[in-house]
Amino acid sequence: MEALLEILKYILPALIVFATSYYILKKLVDNQYHLQVLEFKNKYSKEAIPLKLQSYERLILFCDRISIPNLIMRLKTKEMKNIELKNVMMISVQKEFEHNIAQQLYTSTKLWEIISLAKTDVMSFIELHSNNIDPDALSIDLANKLLTEHHKLKKDPIDLAILAIREEAKIILNA
């Protein structure tokens, strides 16, 4: 029994020292790990901000390119028929969207939904207002109809999308 107490005299303090050392070293390693994670996040965010801003620039350009007045100005020719103008506008909107689809990587899910809805609204607008016009008449008829109806819109989906892009960019810049 006395031998057991002698052994405990040495083992118990050694266990206390070991446990204390283990606890202190674990805390030190955890703190170092958290510090490295913070440094990595800080470095990533500094590198990611320019990429995000570039993405927002591209999305604003996309919105500008698919706006009704700009589509008409860019795509309409004198000898074009209404059906040709409609088709070339629909194809152009879809191609612009496909060209910028990777930008969703740098935006929030909500912003990407707004961009997608703006594209869909533009295509629906073109489809809706081209239905009542003679497809074989000159494209000036469709162009005038689209511009007239576009000016009547209270809320242009493209303007709303651009506003959403600007708001998200402000959040990134002020963070």
C-alpha positions as a Markdown table, in Angstrom:
| # | Residue | x | y | z |
|---|---|---|---|---|
| 1 | Met | 0.0 | 0.0 | 0.0 |
| 2 | Glu | 2.8 | 2.3 | 0.9 |
| 3 | Ala | 4.5 | 1.6 | -2.5 |
| 4 | Leu | 1.2 | 2.6 | -4.2 |
| 5 | Leu | 1.2 | 5.9 | -2.4 |
| 6 | Glu | 4.8 | 6.5 | -3.3 |
| 7 | Ile | 4.0 | 5.9 | -7.0 |
| 8 | Leu | 0.9 | 8.1 | -6.8 |
| 9 | Lys | 3.1 | 10.9 | -5.3 |
| 10 | Tyr | 5.0 | 11.0 | -8.6 |
| 11 | Ile | 2.4 | 10.0 | -11.1 |
| 12 | Leu | -0.4 | 12.4 | -9.9 |
| 13 | Pro | 1.7 | 15.6 | -10.3 |
| 14 | Ala | 3.1 | 14.3 | -13.6 |
| 15 | Leu | -0.5 | 13.8 | -14.8 |
| 16 | Ile | -1.5 | 17.3 | -13.7 |
| 17 | Val | 1.5 | 18.8 | -15.5 |
| 18 | Phe | 0.8 | 16.7 | -18.6 |
| 19 | Ala | -2.9 | 17.8 | -18.7 |
| 20 | Thr | -2.1 | 21.4 | -18.2 |
| 21 | Ser | 0.6 | 21.3 | -20.9 |
| 22 | Tyr | -1.8 | 19.5 | -23.2 |
| 23 | Tyr | -4.6 | 22.1 | -22.6 |
| 24 | Ile | -2.2 | 25.0 | -23.1 |
| 25 | Leu | -0.7 | 23.6 | -26.3 |
| 26 | Lys | -4.2 | 22.7 | -27.7 |
| 27 | Lys | -5.3 | 26.3 | -27.1 |
| 28 | Leu | -2.2 | 27.6 | -28.8 |
| 29 | Val | -2.6 | 25.4 | -31.8 |
| 30 | Asp | -6.4 | 26.3 | -32.1 |
| 31 | Asn | -5.6 | 30.0 | -31.9 |
| 32 | Gln | -2.9 | 29.6 | -34.6 |
| 33 | Tyr | -5.4 | 27.7 | -36.8 |
| 34 | His | -8.1 | 30.4 | -36.3 |
| 35 | Leu | -5.5 | 33.1 | -37.0 |
| 36 | Gln | -4.5 | 31.4 | -40.3 |
| 37 | Val | -8.2 | 31.0 | -41.3 |
| 38 | Leu | -8.8 | 34.7 | -40.7 |
| 39 | Glu | -5.7 | 35.6 | -42.7 |
| 40 | Phe | -6.8 | 33.4 | -45.6 |
| 41 | Lys | -10.3 | 34.9 | -45.5 |
| 42 | Asn | -8.9 | 38.4 | -45.5 |
| 43 | Lys | -6.6 | 37.6 | -48.4 |
| 44 | Tyr | -9.4 | 35.9 | -50.3 |
| 45 | Ser | -11.8 | 38.7 | -49.8 |
| 46 | Lys | -9.3 | 41.3 | -51.0 |
| 47 | Glu | -8.7 | 39.2 | -54.1 |
| 48 | Ala | -12.4 | 38.4 | -54.6 |
| 49 | Ile | -13.6 | 42.0 | -54.5 |
| 50 | Pro | -12.1 | 43.0 | -57.9 |
| 51 | Leu | -13.6 | 39.8 | -59.4 |
| 52 | Lys | -17.0 | 40.5 | -58.1 |
| 53 | Leu | -16.9 | 44.1 | -59.2 |
| 54 | Gln | -15.8 | 43.0 | -62.7 |
| 55 | Ser | -18.8 | 40.6 | -62.7 |
| 56 | Tyr | -21.2 | 43.4 | -61.8 |
| 57 | Glu | -19.7 | 45.5 | -64.6 |
| 58 | Arg | -20.4 | 42.7 | -67.0 |
| 59 | Leu | -23.9 | 42.2 | -65.7 |
| 60 | Ile | -24.7 | 45.9 | -66.2 |
| 61 | Leu | -23.3 | 45.7 | -69.7 |
| 62 | Phe | -25.5 | 42.6 | -70.3 |
| 63 | Cys | -28.6 | 44.5 | -69.1 |
| 64 | Asp | -27.8 | 47.4 | -71.3 |
| 65 | Arg | -27.3 | 45.2 | -74.3 |
| 66 | Ile | -30.7 | 43.5 | -73.9 |
| 67 | Ser | -32.7 | 46.6 | -73.2 |
| 68 | Ile | -35.4 | 47.0 | -75.9 |
| 69 | Pro | -34.2 | 50.4 | -77.3 |
| 70 | Asn | -30.6 | 49.1 | -77.6 |
| 71 | Leu | -31.6 | 45.8 | -79.2 |
| 72 | Ile | -33.6 | 47.7 | -81.8 |
| 73 | Met | -30.8 | 50.2 | -82.5 |
| 74 | Arg | -28.2 | 47.5 | -82.7 |
| 75 | Leu | -30.1 | 44.8 | -84.7 |
| 76 | Lys | -32.7 | 46.5 | -86.9 |
| 77 | Thr | -32.0 | 47.0 | -90.6 |
| 78 | Lys | -34.2 | 48.8 | -93.2 |
| 79 | Glu | -35.0 | 45.8 | -95.3 |
| 80 | Met | -35.6 | 43.5 | -92.3 |
| 81 | Lys | -39.2 | 42.1 | -91.8 |
| 82 | Asn | -41.0 | 42.0 | -88.4 |
| 83 | Ile | -40.5 | 38.3 | -88.0 |
| 84 | Glu | -36.8 | 38.6 | -88.7 |
| 85 | Leu | -36.4 | 41.4 | -86.2 |
| 86 | Lys | -38.3 | 39.5 | -83.6 |
| 87 | Asn | -36.2 | 36.4 | -84.1 |
| 88 | Val | -32.9 | 38.2 | -84.2 |
| 89 | Met | -33.8 | 40.0 | -81.0 |
| 90 | Met | -34.8 | 36.8 | -79.2 |
| 91 | Ile | -31.6 | 35.1 | -80.3 |
| 92 | Ser | -29.5 | 38.1 | -79.3 |
| 93 | Val | -31.0 | 38.2 | -75.8 |
| 94 | Gln | -30.5 | 34.4 | -75.3 |
| 95 | Lys | -26.9 | 34.6 | -76.6 |
| 96 | Glu | -26.0 | 37.5 | -74.3 |
| 97 | Phe | -27.4 | 35.6 | -71.4 |
| 98 | Glu | -25.5 | 32.5 | -72.2 |
| 99 | His | -22.3 | 34.5 | -72.7 |
| 100 | Asn | -22.7 | 35.9 | -69.1 |
| 101 | Ile | -24.0 | 32.8 | -67.4 |
| 102 | Ala | -20.8 | 32.3 | -65.5 |
| 103 | Gln | -21.2 | 35.6 | -63.7 |
| 104 | Gln | -23.7 | 33.9 | -61.3 |
| 105 | Leu | -20.6 | 32.5 | -59.6 |
| 106 | Tyr | -19.8 | 36.0 | -58.3 |
| 107 | Thr | -23.3 | 37.1 | -57.4 |
| 108 | Ser | -25.9 | 36.3 | -54.8 |
| 109 | Thr | -28.6 | 33.8 | -55.6 |
| 110 | Lys | -31.2 | 36.6 | -55.4 |
| 111 | Leu | -29.4 | 38.9 | -57.8 |
| 112 | Trp | -29.0 | 36.1 | -60.3 |
| 113 | Glu | -32.7 | 35.4 | -60.1 |
| 114 | Ile | -33.4 | 39.1 | -60.8 |
| 115 | Ile | -31.1 | 39.0 | -63.8 |
| 116 | Ser | -32.7 | 35.8 | -65.1 |
| 117 | Leu | -36.2 | 37.3 | -64.6 |
| 118 | Ala | -35.1 | 40.5 | -66.5 |
| 119 | Lys | -34.0 | 38.4 | -69.4 |
| 120 | Thr | -37.2 | 36.4 | -69.4 |
| 121 | Asp | -39.3 | 39.6 | -69.1 |
| 122 | Val | -37.5 | 41.1 | -72.1 |
| 123 | Met | -38.1 | 38.0 | -74.2 |
| 124 | Ser | -41.8 | 37.8 | -73.1 |
| 125 | Phe | -42.2 | 41.5 | -73.9 |
| 126 | Ile | -40.8 | 41.0 | -77.5 |
| 127 | Glu | -43.0 | 37.9 | -78.0 |
| 128 | Leu | -46.2 | 39.6 | -76.6 |
| 129 | His | -45.9 | 42.7 | -78.8 |
| 130 | Ser | -44.8 | 41.0 | -81.9 |
| 131 | Asn | -47.9 | 38.8 | -82.0 |
| 132 | Asn | -50.3 | 41.6 | -83.2 |
| 133 | Ile | -48.1 | 42.7 | -86.1 |
| 134 | Asp | -47.9 | 41.4 | -89.6 |
| 135 | Pro | -44.8 | 39.2 | -89.7 |
| 136 | Asp | -44.0 | 40.0 | -93.3 |
| 137 | Ala | -44.3 | 43.8 | -92.9 |
| 138 | Leu | -41.1 | 45.9 | -92.6 |
| 139 | Ser | -39.5 | 45.8 | -89.2 |
| 140 | Ile | -40.2 | 49.5 | -88.6 |
| 141 | Asp | -43.7 | 48.5 | -87.4 |
| 142 | Leu | -42.4 | 46.1 | -84.8 |
| 143 | Ala | -39.6 | 48.5 | -83.7 |
| 144 | Asn | -42.2 | 51.4 | -83.3 |
| 145 | Lys | -44.6 | 49.1 | -81.4 |
| 146 | Leu | -41.9 | 47.9 | -79.1 |
| 147 | Leu | -40.5 | 51.3 | -78.4 |
| 148 | Thr | -44.0 | 52.8 | -77.8 |
| 149 | Glu | -44.9 | 50.0 | -75.4 |
| 150 | His | -41.5 | 50.2 | -73.7 |
| 151 | His | -42.0 | 53.8 | -72.9 |
| 152 | Lys | -45.4 | 53.0 | -71.3 |
| 153 | Leu | -43.8 | 50.6 | -68.8 |
| 154 | Lys | -43.9 | 51.9 | -65.2 |
| 155 | Lys | -41.1 | 49.6 | -64.1 |
| 156 | Asp | -38.6 | 48.5 | -66.7 |
| 157 | Pro | -37.2 | 45.1 | -65.6 |
| 158 | Ile | -33.8 | 46.1 | -67.0 |
| 159 | Asp | -33.7 | 49.2 | -64.8 |
| 160 | Leu | -34.7 | 47.1 | -61.8 |
| 161 | Ala | -32.0 | 44.6 | -62.5 |
| 162 | Ile | -29.4 | 47.3 | -62.8 |
| 163 | Leu | -30.6 | 48.8 | -59.5 |
| 164 | Ala | -30.2 | 45.4 | -57.9 |
| 165 | Ile | -26.7 | 45.1 | -59.3 |
| 166 | Arg | -25.7 | 48.5 | -57.9 |
| 167 | Glu | -27.1 | 47.7 | -54.5 |
| 168 | Glu | -25.2 | 44.5 | -54.2 |
| 169 | Ala | -22.0 | 46.2 | -55.4 |
| 170 | Lys | -22.5 | 48.8 | -52.7 |
| 171 | Ile | -22.7 | 46.1 | -50.1 |
| 172 | Ile | -19.4 | 44.6 | -51.3 |
| 173 | Leu | -17.7 | 48.0 | -51.4 |
| 174 | Asn | -18.8 | 49.0 | -47.9 |
| 175 | Ala | -18.0 | 45.7 | -46.3 |
